[in-house]
Amino acid sequence: MRLRDVELGDVEAYTRMRCDPAMMAELGGPLPAETIPDKVARDVETVAANEGWIKMIVTNEDEVAGSVVLWSHEEDGRLISEMGWMVLPEHQGRGVATWAAGALLALARKDGRWGPVHAFPGVENGASNGVCRSLGFRLLEECDVVFAGRTLRTNHWVAE
């Protein structure tokens, strides 16, 4: 497997990840399909401006298996780095998310600019919470976060 930057041609993969009710169950439900091309374009621009890392997880057969992202934003009046990941159903349960998140976390540590990396998986998302545990994230608290205009109950993890 490998990671590559998001490309304008990733609309189909984004649509499969973000518009599917099962994939988005822990994130408040599916997003409208008509918003996805603009989201991909914004993400490509973010990468080009070096404002965040938005990586597609690619199999040895050049098939997109999901994505893993790292960006900074303000949280409670301070700048934090946050990581998230999504893996398409046919690639779940094989360690893909753990591999991808671990690879991006290693790059972030080597880069040095990200500082502690936070993750906010839904409290009921056993797989993503398991990724955090297996990569050595420390559980800080349970909290509410807003994603795509929706308030979600999450676990707040940090890797230092």
DRENTORKOL-3810 file (N, C-alpha, C; in nm, 4 decimals):
REM DRENTORKOL-3810
@n.u->0.0844; n.v->-0.1185; n.w->0.0000; ca.u->0.0000; ca.v->0.0000; ca.w->0.0000; c.u->0.0880; c.v->0.1236; c.w->0.0000
@n.u->0.0281; n.v->0.2335; n.w->-0.0429; ca.u->0.0999; ca.v->0.3600; ca.w->-0.0429; c.u->0.0009; c.v->0.4734; c.w->-0.0208
@n.u->0.0545; n.v->0.5891; n.w->0.0125; ca.u->-0.0248; ca.v->0.7101; ca.w->0.0262; c.u->0.0128; c.v->0.8037; c.w->-0.0880
@n.u->-0.0876; n.v->0.8741; n.w->-0.1409; ca.u->-0.0623; ca.v->0.9774; ca.w->-0.2407; c.u->-0.1537; c.v->1.0948; c.w->-0.2131
@n.u->-0.1147; n.v->1.2122; n.w->-0.2612; ca.u->-0.1985; ca.v->1.3305; ca.w->-0.2437; c.u->-0.3317; c.v->1.3137; c.w->-0.3172
@n.u->-0.4359; n.v->1.3746; n.w->-0.2622; ca.u->-0.5659; ca.v->1.3758; ca.w->-0.3273; c.u->-0.5521; c.v->1.4428; c.w->-0.4643
@n.u->-0.6317; n.v->1.3973; n.w->-0.5609; ca.u->-0.6320; ca.v->1.4509; ca.w->-0.6968; c.u->-0.7756; c.v->1.4827; c.w->-0.7370
@n.u->-0.7902; n.v->1.5672; n.w->-0.8367; ca.u->-0.9250; ca.v->1.6027; ca.w->-0.8849; c.u->-1.0027; c.v->1.4793; c.w->-0.9305
@n.u->-0.9342; n.v->1.3752; n.w->-0.9735; ca.u->-0.9998; ca.v->1.2530; ca.w->-1.0179; c.u->-1.0515; c.v->1.1645; c.w->-0.9056
@n.u->-1.0409; n.v->1.2082; n.w->-0.7814; ca.u->-1.0843; ca.v->1.1272; ca.w->-0.6670; c.u->-1.2308; c.v->1.1500; c.w->-0.6278
@n.u->-1.3076; n.v->1.2148; n.w->-0.7136; ca.u->-1.4482; ca.v->1.2437; ca.w->-0.6806; c.u->-1.5251; c.v->1.1150; c.w->-0.6525
@n.u->-1.5057; n.v->1.0113; n.w->-0.7323; ca.u->-1.5799; ca.v->0.8870; ca.w->-0.7116; c.u->-1.5493; c.v->0.8257; c.w->-0.5748
@n.u->-1.4224; n.v->0.8211; n.w->-0.5383; ca.u->-1.3852; ca.v->0.7653; ca.w->-0.4077; c.u->-1.4433; c.v->0.8502; c.w->-0.2951
@n.u->-1.4347; n.v->0.9833; n.w->-0.3063; ca.u->-1.4932; ca.v->1.0714; ca.w->-0.2047; c.u->-1.6436; c.v->1.0478; c.w->-0.1937
@n.u->-1.7091; n.v->1.0351; n.w->-0.3077; ca.u->-1.8538; ca.v->1.0130; ca.w->-0.3069; c.u->-1.8866; c.v->0.8825; c.w->-0.2362
@n.u->-1.8116; n.v->0.7779; n.w->-0.2659; ca.u->-1.8351; ca.v->0.6481; ca.w->-0.2002; c.u->-1.8150; c.v->0.6586; c.w->-0.0499
@n.u->-1.7165; n.v->0.7377; n.w->-0.0066; ca.u->-1.6887; ca.v->0.7483; ca.w->0.1368; c.u->-1.7863; c.v->0.8405; c.w->0.2076
@n.u->-1.8194; n.v->0.9534; n.w->0.1483; ca.u->-1.8919; ca.v->1.0595; ca.w->0.2185; c.u->-2.0420; c.v->1.0642; c.w->0.1925
@n.u->-2.0884; n.v->0.9900; n.w->0.0942; ca.u->-2.2318; ca.v->0.9930; ca.w->0.0622; c.u->-2.3014; c.v->0.8619; c.w->0.0956
@n.u->-2.2302; n.v->0.7680; n.w->0.1493; ca.u->-2.2850; ca.v->0.6372; ca.w->0.1843; c.u->-2.3340; c.v->0.6402; c.w->0.3293
@n.u->-2.4593; n.v->0.6035; n.w->0.3537; ca.u->-2.5119; ca.v->0.6082; ca.w->0.4906; c.u->-2.4314; c.v->0.5240; c.w->0.5906
@n.u->-2.3859; n.v->0.4068; n.w->0.5498; ca.u->-2.3091; ca.v->0.3222; ca.w->0.6418; c.u->-2.1723; c.v->0.3837; c.w->0.6723
@n.u->-2.1052; n.v->0.4353; n.w->0.5688; ca.u->-1.9738; ca.v->0.4961; ca.w->0.5889; c.u->-1.9825; c.v->0.6197; c.w->0.6783
@n.u->-2.0929; n.v->0.6913; n.w->0.6683; ca.u->-2.1076; ca.v->0.8171; ca.w->0.7403; c.u->-2.1920; c.v->0.8052; c.w->0.8672
@n.u->-2.2243; n.v->0.6843; n.w->0.9078; ca.u->-2.3113; ca.v->0.6645; ca.w->1.0245; c.u->-2.2556; c.v->0.7307; c.w->1.1497
@n.u->-2.1252; n.v->0.7230; n.w->1.1707; ca.u->-2.0631; ca.v->0.7816; ca.w->1.2900; c.u->-2.0366; c.v->0.9311; c.w->1.2742
@n.u->-2.0630; n.v->0.9850; n.w->1.1532; ca.u->-2.0348; ca.v->1.1260; ca.w->1.1259; c.u->-2.1620; c.v->1.2046; c.w->1.0961
@n.u->-2.2741; n.v->1.1538; n.w->1.1429; ca.u->-2.3992; ca.v->1.2273; ca.w->1.1313; c.u->-2.4797; c.v->1.2005; c.w->1.0062
@n.u->-2.4373; n.v->1.1063; n.w->0.9244; ca.u->-2.5118; ca.v->1.0708; ca.w->0.8046; c.u->-2.4444; c.v->1.1204; c.w->0.6777
@n.u->-2.4940; n.v->1.0732; n.w->0.5637; ca.u->-2.4295; ca.v->1.1035; ca.w->0.4356; c.u->-2.4358; c.v->1.2517; c.w->0.3999
@n.u->-2.3350; n.v->1.2951; n.w->0.3250; ca.u->-2.3312; ca.v->1.4314; ca.w->0.2734; c.u->-2.3970; c.v->1.4335; c.w->0.1356
@n.u->-2.4472; n.v->1.5485; n.w->0.0922; ca.u->-2.5088; ca.v->1.5572; ca.w->-0.0408; c.u->-2.4048; c.v->1.5362; c.w->-0.1516
@n.u->-2.4340; n.v->1.4487; n.w->-0.2461; ca.u->-2.3408; ca.v->1.4152; ca.w->-0.3536; c.u->-2.2994; c.v->1.5372; c.w->-0.4350
@n.u->-2.3893; n.v->1.6335; n.w->-0.4495; ca.u->-2.3562; ca.v->1.7503; ca.w->-0.5317; c.u->-2.2477; c.v->1.8378; c.w->-0.4694
@n.u->-2.2165; n.v->1.8179; n.w->-0.3412; ca.u->-2.1112; ca.v->1.8978; ca.w->-0.2758; c.u->-1.9721; c.v->1.8370; c.w->-0.2914
@n.u->-1.9642; n.v->1.7154; n.w->-0.3372; ca.u->-1.8375; ca.v->1.6422; ca.w->-0.3370; c.u->-1.7341; c.v->1.6970; c.w->-0.4368
@n.u->-1.7703; n.v->1.7280; n.w->-0.5613; ca.u->-1.6666; ca.v->1.7824; ca.w->-0.6515; c.u->-1.5996; c.v->1.9086; c.w->-0.5961
@n.u->-1.6773; n.v->1.9977; n.w->-0.5351; ca.u->-1.6179; ca.v->2.1176; ca.w->-0.4754; c.u->-1.5294; c.v->2.0824; c.w->-0.3568
@n.u->-1.5679; n.v->1.9834; n.w->-0.2774; ca.u->-1.4871; ca.v->1.9399; ca.w->-0.1631; c.u->-1.3530; c.v->1.8860; c.w->-0.2115
@n.u->-1.3556; n.v->1.8036; n.w->-0.3160; ca.u->-1.2309; ca.v->1.7489; ca.w->-0.3698; c.u->-1.1423; c.v->1.8634; c.w->-0.4199
@n.u->-1.2006; n.v->1.9583; n.w->-0.4922; ca.u->-1.1235; ca.v->2.0719; ca.w->-0.5446; c.u->-1.0611; c.v->2.1528; c.w->-0.4309
@n.u->-1.1376; n.v->2.1764; n.w->-0.3239; ca.u->-1.0835; ca.v->2.2503; ca.w->-0.2082; c.u->-0.9699; c.v->2.1720; c.w->-0.1429
@n.u->-0.9858; n.v->2.0398; n.w->-0.1339; ca.u->-0.8812; ca.v->1.9577; ca.w->-0.0731; c.u->-0.7538; c.v->1.9577; c.w->-0.1581
@n.u->-0.7684; n.v->1.9534; n.w->-0.2903; ca.u->-0.6521; ca.v->1.9611; ca.w->-0.3791; c.u->-0.5814; c.v->2.0950; c.w->-0.3586
@n.u->-0.6585; n.v->2.2030; n.w->-0.3457; ca.u->-0.6007; ca.v->2.3355; ca.w->-0.3211; c.u->-0.5296; c.v->2.3409; c.w->-0.1856
@n.u->-0.5876; n.v->2.2794; n.w->-0.0849; ca.u->-0.5266; ca.v->2.2752; ca.w->0.0481; c.u->-0.3897; c.v->2.2074; c.w->0.0419
@n.u->-0.3826; n.v->2.0958; n.w->-0.0291; ca.u->-0.2559; ca.v->2.0243; ca.w->-0.0438; c.u->-0.1554; c.v->2.1096; c.w->-0.1212
@n.u->-0.1997; n.v->2.1709; n.w->-0.2306; ca.u->-0.1099; ca.v->2.2532; ca.w->-0.3130; c.u->-0.0538; c.v->2.3708; c.w->-0.2329
@n.u->-0.1327; n.v->2.4249; n.w->-0.1405; ca.u->-0.0897; ca.v->2.5373; ca.w->-0.0575; c.u->-0.0108; c.v->2.4915; c.w->0.0653
@n.u->0.0062; n.v->2.3593; n.w->0.0807; ca.u->0.0774; ca.v->2.3001; ca.w->0.1946; c.u->0.0135; c.v->2.3390; c.w->0.3275
@n.u->-0.1194; n.v->2.3461; n.w->0.3280; ca.u->-0.1940; ca.v->2.3802; ca.w->0.4490; c.u->-0.2496; c.v->2.2577; c.w->0.5201
@n.u->-0.2357; n.v->2.1422; n.w->0.4608; ca.u->-0.2818; ca.v->2.0179; ca.w->0.5202; c.u->-0.2360; c.v->1.9018; c.w->0.4350
@n.u->-0.2372; n.v->1.7855; n.w->0.4930; ca.u->-0.2030; ca.v->1.6634; ca.w->0.4201; c.u->-0.3303; c.v->1.5845; c.w->0.4007
@n.u->-0.3694; n.v->1.5656; n.w->0.2771; ca.u->-0.4884; ca.v->1.4888; ca.w->0.2433; c.u->-0.4423; c.v->1.3787; c.w->0.1495
@n.u->-0.4333; n.v->1.2589; n.w->0.2047; ca.u->-0.3747; ca.v->1.1457; ca.w->0.1333; c.u->-0.4798; c.v->1.0405; c.w->0.1011
@n.u->-0.4685; n.v->0.9875; n.w->-0.0173; ca.u->-0.5501; ca.v->0.8738; ca.w->-0.0559; c.u->-0.4692; c.v->0.7480; c.w->-0.0259
@n.u->-0.5356; n.v->0.6493; n.w->0.0292; ca.u->-0.4743; ca.v->0.5203; ca.w->0.0574; c.u->-0.4931; c.v->0.4362; c.w->-0.0688
@n.u->-0.3831; n.v->0.3907; n.w->-0.1273; ca.u->-0.3884; ca.v->0.3205; ca.w->-0.2549; c.u->-0.3305; c.v->0.1804; c.w->-0.2375
@n.u->-0.4026; n.v->0.0814; n.w->-0.2882; ca.u->-0.3572; ca.v->-0.0572; ca.w->-0.2789; c.u->-0.2461; c.v->-0.0835; c.w->-0.3798
@n.u->-0.1855; n.v->-0.1996; n.w->-0.3696; ca.u->-0.0826; ca.v->-0.2399; ca.w->-0.4654; c.u->-0.1401; c.v->-0.2555; c.w->-0.6062
@n.u->-0.2720; n.v->-0.2659; n.w->-0.6163; ca.u->-0.3391; ca.v->-0.2769; ca.w->-0.7464; c.u->-0.3859; c.v->-0.1399; c.w->-0.7958
@n.u->-0.3371; n.v->-0.0321; n.w->-0.7342; ca.u->-0.3732; ca.v->0.1064; ca.w->-0.7686; c.u->-0.5214; c.v->0.1366; c.w->-0.7488
@n.u->-0.5840; n.v->0.0698; n.w->-0.6539; ca.u->-0.7238; ca.v->0.0954; ca.w->-0.6192; c.u->-0.7264; c.v->0.1816; c.w->-0.4925
@n.u->-0.8094; n.v->0.2864; n.w->-0.4939; ca.u->-0.8232; ca.v->0.3698; ca.w->-0.3747; c.u->-0.8985; c.v->0.2911; c.w->-0.2680
@n.u->-0.8370; n.v->0.2793; n.w->-0.1506; ca.u->-0.8970; ca.v->0.2058; ca.w->-0.0396; c.u->-0.9575; c.v->0.2996; c.w->0.0638
@n.u->-0.9236; n.v->0.4288; n.w->0.0570; ca.u->-0.9747; ca.v->0.5244; ca.w->0.1541; c.u->-0.8875; c.v->0.6481; c.w->0.1558
@n.u->-0.8952; n.v->0.7201; n.w->0.2676; ca.u->-0.8162; ca.v->0.8418; ca.w->0.2818; c.u->-0.7735; c.v->0.8584; c.w->0.4267
@n.u->-0.6670; n.v->0.9367; n.w->0.4432; ca.u->-0.6183; ca.v->0.9737; ca.w->0.5756; c.u->-0.5727; c.v->1.1192; c.w->0.5640
@n.u->-0.6097; n.v->1.1995; n.w->0.6620; ca.u->-0.5853; ca.v->1.3439; ca.w->0.6520; c.u->-0.5249; c.v->1.3975; c.w->0.7819
@n.u->-0.4509; n.v->1.5074; n.w->0.7667; ca.u->-0.3937; ca.v->1.5775; ca.w->0.8810; c.u->-0.4005; c.v->1.7258; c.w->0.8500
@n.u->-0.4584; n.v->1.8030; n.w->0.9406; ca.u->-0.4731; ca.v->1.9464; ca.w->0.9218; c.u->-0.4701; c.v->2.0142; c.w->1.0575
@n.u->-0.4506; n.v->2.1453; n.w->1.0563; ca.u->-0.4542; ca.v->2.2235; ca.w->1.1801; c.u->-0.5755; c.v->2.3141; c.w->1.1790
@n.u->-0.6317; n.v->2.3355; n.w->1.2960; ca.u->-0.7465; ca.v->2.4249; ca.w->1.3115; c.u->-0.7525; c.v->2.4734; c.w->1.4552
@n.u->-0.8343; n.v->2.5749; n.w->1.4766; ca.u->-0.8494; ca.v->2.6286; ca.w->1.6113; c.u->-0.9524; c.v->2.5467; c.w->1.6880
@n.u->-0.9164; n.v->2.5148; n.w->1.8105; ca.u->-1.0035; ca.v->2.4390; ca.w->1.9012; c.u->-0.9900; c.v->2.5012; c.w->2.0397
@n.u->-1.0991; n.v->2.5530; n.w->2.0937; ca.u->-1.0967; ca.v->2.6152; ca.w->2.2265; c.u->-0.9892; c.v->2.7236; c.w->2.2366
@n.u->-0.9758; n.v->2.8037; n.w->2.1314; ca.u->-0.8838; ca.v->2.9165; ca.w->2.1326; c.u->-0.7378; c.v->2.8835; c.w->2.1087
@n.u->-0.7078; n.v->2.7580; n.w->2.0724; ca.u->-0.5688; ca.v->2.7214; ca.w->2.0436; c.u->-0.5636; c.v->2.6413; c.w->1.9141
@n.u->-0.4492; n.v->2.6462; n.w->1.8484; ca.u->-0.4294; ca.v->2.5738; ca.w->1.7240; c.u->-0.3913; c.v->2.4298; c.w->1.7556
@n.u->-0.4657; n.v->2.3347; n.w->1.6972; ca.u->-0.4324; ca.v->2.1929; ca.w->1.7157; c.u->-0.4228; c.v->2.1260; c.w->1.5791
@n.u->-0.3496; n.v->2.0156; n.w->1.5759; ca.u->-0.3416; ca.v->1.9315; ca.w->1.4569; c.u->-0.4343; c.v->1.8134; c.w->1.4786
@n.u->-0.5139; n.v->1.7833; n.w->1.3752; ca.u->-0.6116; ca.v->1.6745; ca.w->1.3853; c.u->-0.5938; c.v->1.5779; c.w->1.2698
@n.u->-0.6104; n.v->1.4508; n.w->1.3000; ca.u->-0.6017; ca.v->1.3448; ca.w->1.2004; c.u->-0.7353; c.v->1.2727; c.w->1.1925
@n.u->-0.7699; n.v->1.2307; n.w->1.0717; ca.u->-0.8891; ca.v->1.1496; ca.w->1.0508; c.u->-0.8657; c.v->1.0528; c.w->0.9362
@n.u->-0.9487; n.v->0.9505; n.w->0.9259; ca.u->-0.9329; ca.v->0.8496; ca.w->0.8218; c.u->-1.0672; c.v->0.7881; c.w->0.7892
@n.u->-1.0760; n.v->0.7381; n.w->0.6670; ca.u->-1.1937; ca.v->0.6636; ca.w->0.6215; c.u->-1.1429; c.v->0.5514; c.w->0.5315
@n.u->-1.1996; n.v->0.4329; n.w->0.5461; ca.u->-1.1616; ca.v->0.3194; ca.w->0.4633; c.u->-1.2893; c.v->0.2612; c.w->0.4024
@n.u->-1.2861; n.v->0.2409; n.w->0.2713; ca.u->-1.4022; ca.v->0.1864; ca.w->0.2018; c.u->-1.4343; c.v->0.0459; c.w->0.2523
@n.u->-1.5634; n.v->0.0086; n.w->0.2516; ca.u->-1.6061; ca.v->-0.1177; ca.w->0.3128; c.u->-1.5282; c.v->-0.2412; c.w->0.2685
@n.u->-1.4970; n.v->-0.2524; n.w->0.1403; ca.u->-1.4286; ca.v->-0.3733; ca.w->0.0925; c.u->-1.2842; c.v->-0.3837; c.w->0.1413
@n.u->-1.2328; n.v->-0.2779; n.w->0.2031; ca.u->-1.0960; ca.v->-0.2798; ca.w->0.2556; c.u->-1.0921; c.v->-0.2756; c.w->0.4084
@n.u->-1.2085; n.v->-0.2696; n.w->0.4719; ca.u->-1.2135; ca.v->-0.2632; ca.w->0.6182; c.u->-1.1797; c.v->-0.3983; c.w->0.6795
@n.u->-1.1332; n.v->-0.3945; n.w->0.8037; ca.u->-1.1037; ca.v->-0.5174; ca.w->0.8777; c.u->-0.9716; c.v->-0.5813; c.w->0.8396
@n.u->-0.8880; n.v->-0.5101; n.w->0.7643; ca.u->-0.7598; ca.v->-0.5650; ca.w->0.7197; c.u->-0.6400; c.v->-0.4840; c.w->0.7692
@n.u->-0.6637; n.v->-0.3902; n.w->0.8603; ca.u->-0.5546; ca.v->-0.3099; ca.w->0.9125; c.u->-0.5165; c.v->-0.1912; c.w->0.8259
@n.u->-0.5977; n.v->-0.1601; n.w->0.7254; ca.u->-0.5672; ca.v->-0.0509; ca.w->0.6333; c.u->-0.5635; c.v->0.0830; c.w->0.7067
@n.u->-0.6631; n.v->0.1103; n.w->0.7893; ca.u->-0.6681; ca.v->0.2382; ca.w->0.8610; c.u->-0.5499; c.v->0.2512; c.w->0.9561
@n.u->-0.5167; n.v->0.1443; n.w->1.0260; ca.u->-0.4038; ca.v->0.1489; ca.w->1.1188; c.u->-0.2743; c.v->0.1739; c.w->1.0430
@n.u->-0.2563; n.v->0.1046; n.w->0.9297; ca.u->-0.1358; ca.v->0.1259; ca.w->0.8504; c.u->-0.1283; c.v->0.2707; c.w->0.8021
@n.u->-0.2372; n.v->0.3211; n.w->0.7439; ca.u->-0.2373; ca.v->0.4555; ca.w->0.6849; c.u->-0.2193; c.v->0.5637; c.w->0.7917
@n.u->-0.2935; n.v->0.5529; n.w->0.9017; ca.u->-0.2811; ca.v->0.6519; ca.w->1.0082; c.u->-0.1415; c.v->0.6464; c.w->1.0693
@n.u->-0.0873; n.v->0.5268; n.w->1.0855; ca.u->0.0477; ca.v->0.5129; ca.w->1.1386; c.u->0.1525; c.v->0.5722; c.w->1.0458
@n.u->0.1358; n.v->0.5501; n.w->0.9157; ca.u->0.2295; ca.v->0.6053; ca.w->0.8178; c.u->0.2247; c.v->0.7578; c.w->0.8180
@n.u->0.1041; n.v->0.8148; n.w->0.8225; ca.u->0.0924; ca.v->0.9607; ca.w->0.8224; c.u->0.1429; c.v->1.0196; c.w->0.9545
@n.u->0.1158; n.v->0.9518; n.w->1.0638; ca.u->0.1660; ca.v->0.9975; ca.w->1.1942; c.u->0.3191; c.v->0.9968; c.w->1.1954
@n.u->0.3808; n.v->0.8949; n.w->1.1377; ca.u->0.5269; ca.v->0.8897; ca.w->1.1303; c.u->0.5808; c.v->1.0053; c.w->1.0461
@n.u->0.5149; n.v->1.0352; n.w->0.9343; ca.u->0.5554; ca.v->1.1493; ca.w->0.8510; c.u->0.5422; c.v->1.2808; c.w->0.9284
@n.u->0.4341; n.v->1.2925; n.w->1.0046; ca.u->0.4113; ca.v->1.4154; ca.w->1.0819; c.u->0.5200; c.v->1.4336; c.w->1.1874
@n.u->0.5563; n.v->1.3266; n.w->1.2534; ca.u->0.6616; ca.v->1.3360; ca.w->1.3553; c.u->0.7949; c.v->1.3740; c.w->1.2922
@n.u->0.8237; n.v->1.3163; n.w->1.1753; ca.u->0.9485; ca.v->1.3475; ca.w->1.1050; c.u->0.9484; c.v->1.4924; c.w->1.0562
@n.u->0.8336; n.v->1.5411; n.w->1.0116; ca.u->0.8212; ca.v->1.6775; ca.w->0.9606; c.u->0.8412; c.v->1.7797; c.w->1.0724
@n.u->0.7842; n.v->1.7511; n.w->1.1894; ca.u->0.8067; ca.v->1.8352; ca.w->1.3061; c.u->0.7157; c.v->1.9547; c.w->1.3250
@n.u->0.6366; n.v->1.9926; n.w->1.2274; ca.u->0.5556; ca.v->2.1144; ca.w->1.2419; c.u->0.4189; c.v->2.0913; c.w->1.3034
@n.u->0.3770; n.v->1.9677; n.w->1.3153; ca.u->0.2392; ca.v->1.9397; ca.w->1.3566; c.u->0.2202; c.v->1.9346; c.w->1.5066
@n.u->0.3231; n.v->1.9059; n.w->1.5834; ca.u->0.3091; ca.v->1.8935; ca.w->1.7281; c.u->0.2231; c.v->1.7737; c.w->1.7639
@n.u->0.1597; n.v->1.7772; n.w->1.8809; ca.u->0.0698; ca.v->1.6683; ca.w->1.9177; c.u->-0.0426; c.v->1.6557; c.w->1.8148
@n.u->-0.0783; n.v->1.5323; n.w->1.7816; ca.u->-0.1822; ca.v->1.5064; ca.w->1.6823; c.u->-0.3051; c.v->1.4515; c.w->1.7544
@n.u->-0.4188; n.v->1.5148; n.w->1.7301; ca.u->-0.5450; ca.v->1.4780; ca.w->1.7943; c.u->-0.6321; c.v->1.3991; c.w->1.6974
@n.u->-0.7179; n.v->1.3152; n.w->1.7515; ca.u->-0.8181; ca.v->1.2420; ca.w->1.6734; c.u->-0.9475; c.v->1.2399; c.w->1.7532
@n.u->-1.0599; n.v->1.2445; n.w->1.6824; ca.u->-1.1912; ca.v->1.2535; ca.w->1.7470; c.u->-1.2895; c.v->1.1523; c.w->1.6880
@n.u->-1.2635; n.v->1.0225; n.w->1.7013; ca.u->-1.3607; ca.v->0.9260; ca.w->1.6508; c.u->-1.4863; c.v->0.9223; c.w->1.7376
@n.u->-1.5973; n.v->0.8888; n.w->1.6752; ca.u->-1.7216; ca.v->0.8752; ca.w->1.7499; c.u->-1.7080; c.v->0.7742; c.w->1.8622
@n.u->-1.7755; n.v->0.7997; n.w->1.9736; ca.u->-1.7621; ca.v->0.7101; ca.w->2.0898; c.u->-1.8041; c.v->0.5668; c.w->2.0562
@n.u->-1.8939; n.v->0.5507; n.w->1.9600; ca.u->-1.9416; ca.v->0.4170; ca.w->1.9220; c.u->-1.8593; c.v->0.3555; c.w->1.8095
@n.u->-1.7605; n.v->0.4269; n.w->1.7573; ca.u->-1.6813; ca.v->0.3780; ca.w->1.6450; c.u->-1.5643; c.v->0.2938; c.w->1.6979
@n.u->-1.5951; n.v->0.1682; n.w->1.7237; ca.u->-1.4955; ca.v->0.0782; ca.w->1.7812; c.u->-1.3706; c.v->0.0642; c.w->1.6963
@n.u->-1.3867; n.v->0.0584; n.w->1.5646; ca.u->-1.2706; ca.v->0.0404; ca.w->1.4765; c.u->-1.1753; c.v->0.1593; c.w->1.4851
@n.u->-1.2285; n.v->0.2811; n.w->1.4747; ca.u->-1.1408; ca.v->0.3987; ca.w->1.4783; c.u->-1.0813; c.v->0.4211; c.w->1.6171
@n.u->-1.1568; n.v->0.3922; n.w->1.7215; ca.u->-1.1000; ca.v->0.4016; ca.w->1.8555; c.u->-0.9891; c.v->0.2980; c.w->1.8728
@n.u->-1.0059; n.v->0.1809; n.w->1.8105; ca.u->-0.9025; ca.v->0.0784; ca.w->1.8130; c.u->-0.7758; c.v->0.1223; c.w->1.7415
@n.u->-0.7917; n.v->0.1960; n.w->1.6299; ca.u->-0.6756; ca.v->0.2503; ca.w->1.5585; c.u->-0.5981; c.v->0.3427; c.w->1.6523
@n.u->-0.6702; n.v->0.4298; n.w->1.7209; ca.u->-0.6040; ca.v->0.5218; ca.w->1.8142; c.u->-0.5270; c.v->0.4461; c.w->1.9218
@n.u->-0.5918; n.v->0.3464; n.w->1.9812; ca.u->-0.5256; ca.v->0.2671; ca.w->2.0858; c.u->-0.4006; c.v->0.1981; c.w->2.0318
@n.u->-0.4135; n.v->0.1367; n.w->1.9143; ca.u->-0.3009; ca.v->0.0588; ca.w->1.8613; c.u->-0.1840; c.v->0.1469; c.w->1.8190
@n.u->-0.2089; n.v->0.2741; n.w->1.7885; ca.u->-0.1010; ca.v->0.3646; ca.w->1.7483; c.u->-0.0447; c.v->0.4452; c.w->1.8657
@n.u->-0.0912; n.v->0.4161; n.w->1.9864; ca.u->-0.0360; ca.v->0.4812; ca.w->2.1041; c.u->-0.0953; c.v->0.6168; c.w->2.1367
@n.u->-0.2105; n.v->0.6495; n.w->2.0773; ca.u->-0.2797; ca.v->0.7730; ca.w->2.1178; c.u->-0.3249; c.v->0.7560; c.w->2.2628
@n.u->-0.3337; n.v->0.8664; n.w->2.3342; ca.u->-0.3814; ca.v->0.8661; ca.w->2.4730; c.u->-0.5211; c.v->0.9262; c.w->2.4750
@n.u->-0.6152; n.v->0.8575; n.w->2.5403; ca.u->-0.7529; ca.v->0.9056; ca.w->2.5509; c.u->-0.7583; c.v->1.0181; c.w->2.6537
@n.u->-0.8046; n.v->1.1360; n.w->2.6106; ca.u->-0.8146; ca.v->1.2514; ca.w->2.7001; c.u->-0.9528; c.v->1.2640; c.w->2.7619
@n.u->-1.0570; n.v->1.2514; n.w->2.6782; ca.u->-1.1927; ca.v->1.2758; ca.w->2.7281; c.u->-1.2953; c.v->1.2366; c.w->2.6228
@n.u->-1.4185; n.v->1.2342; n.w->2.6644; ca.u->-1.5320; ca.v->1.2244; ca.w->2.5735; c.u->-1.5842; c.v->1.3666; c.w->2.5567
@n.u->-1.6150; n.v->1.4058; n.w->2.4323; ca.u->-1.6578; ca.v->1.5437; ca.w->2.4100; c.u->-1.7450; c.v->1.5545; c.w->2.2853
@n.u->-1.8080; n.v->1.6698; n.w->2.2686; ca.u->-1.8860; ca.v->1.6985; ca.w->2.1490; c.u->-1.8010; c.v->1.7778; c.w->2.0514
@n.u->-1.8091; n.v->1.7422; n.w->1.9229; ca.u->-1.7430; ca.v->1.8187; ca.w->1.8171; c.u->-1.8441; c.v->1.8421; c.w->1.7056
@n.u->-1.8188; n.v->1.9454; n.w->1.6273; ca.u->-1.9056; ca.v->1.9755; ca.w->1.5132; c.u->-1.8334; c.v->1.9322; c.w->1.3865
@n.u->-1.9010; n.v->1.8510; n.w->1.3057; ca.u->-1.8506; ca.v->1.8058; ca.w->1.1763; c.u->-1.9600; c.v->1.8272; c.w->1.0738
@n.u->-1.9302; n.v->1.9010; n.w->0.9684; ca.u->-2.0255; ca.v->1.9277; ca.w->0.8605; c.u->-2.1579; c.v->1.9811; c.w->0.9160
@n.u->-2.1471; n.v->2.0682; n.w->1.0160; ca.u->-2.2652; ca.v->2.1296; ca.w->1.0744; c.u->-2.3426; c.v->2.0400; c.w->1.1698
@n.u->-2.2863; n.v->1.9270; n.w->1.2056; ca.u->-2.3543; ca.v->1.8302; ca.w->1.2933; c.u->-2.2725; c.v->1.8117; c.w->1.4207
@n.u->-2.3400; n.v->1.8064; n.w->1.5342; ca.u->-2.2709; ca.v->1.7839; ca.w->1.6611; c.u->-2.2621; c.v->1.6335; c.w->1.6853
@n.u->-2.1401; n.v->1.5872; n.w->1.7089; ca.u->-2.1140; ca.v->1.4452; ca.w->1.7287; c.u->-2.0519; c.v->1.4222; c.w->1.8652
@n.u->-2.0865; n.v->1.3112; n.w->1.9283; ca.u->-2.0236; ca.v->1.2707; ca.w->2.0552; c.u->-1.9008; c.v->1.1869; c.w->2.0197
@n.u->-1.7827; n.v->1.2318; n.w->2.0657; ca.u->-1.6586; ca.v->1.1666; ca.w->2.0261; c.u->-1.5690; c.v->1.1391; c.w->2.1453
@n.u->-1.4702; n.v->1.0542; n.w->2.1207; ca.u->-1.3588; ca.v->1.0384; ca.w->2.2127; c.u->-1.2477; c.v->1.1286; c.w->2.1606
@n.u->-1.1820; n.v->1.1982; n.w->2.2510; ca.u->-1.0713; ca.v->1.2882; ca.w->2.2149; c.u->-0.9413; c.v->1.2175; c.w->2.2520
@n.u->-0.8637; n.v->1.1832; n.w->2.1492; ca.u->-0.7364; ca.v->1.1150; ca.w->2.1655; c.u->-0.6239; c.v->1.2090; c.w->2.1242
@n.u->-0.5025; n.v->1.1881; n.w->2.1770; ca.u->-0.3853; ca.v->1.2650; ca.w->2.1346; c.u->-0.2636; c.v->1.1737; c.w->2.1284
@n.u->-0.1843; n.v->1.1966; n.w->2.0239; ca.u->-0.0543; ca.v->1.1291; ca.w->2.0092; c.u->0.0531; c.v->1.2380; c.w->2.0156
@n.u->0.1474; n.v->1.2202; n.w->2.1044; ca.u->0.2512; ca.v->1.3233; ca.w->2.1204; c.u->0.3841; c.v->1.2785; c.w->2.0665
END
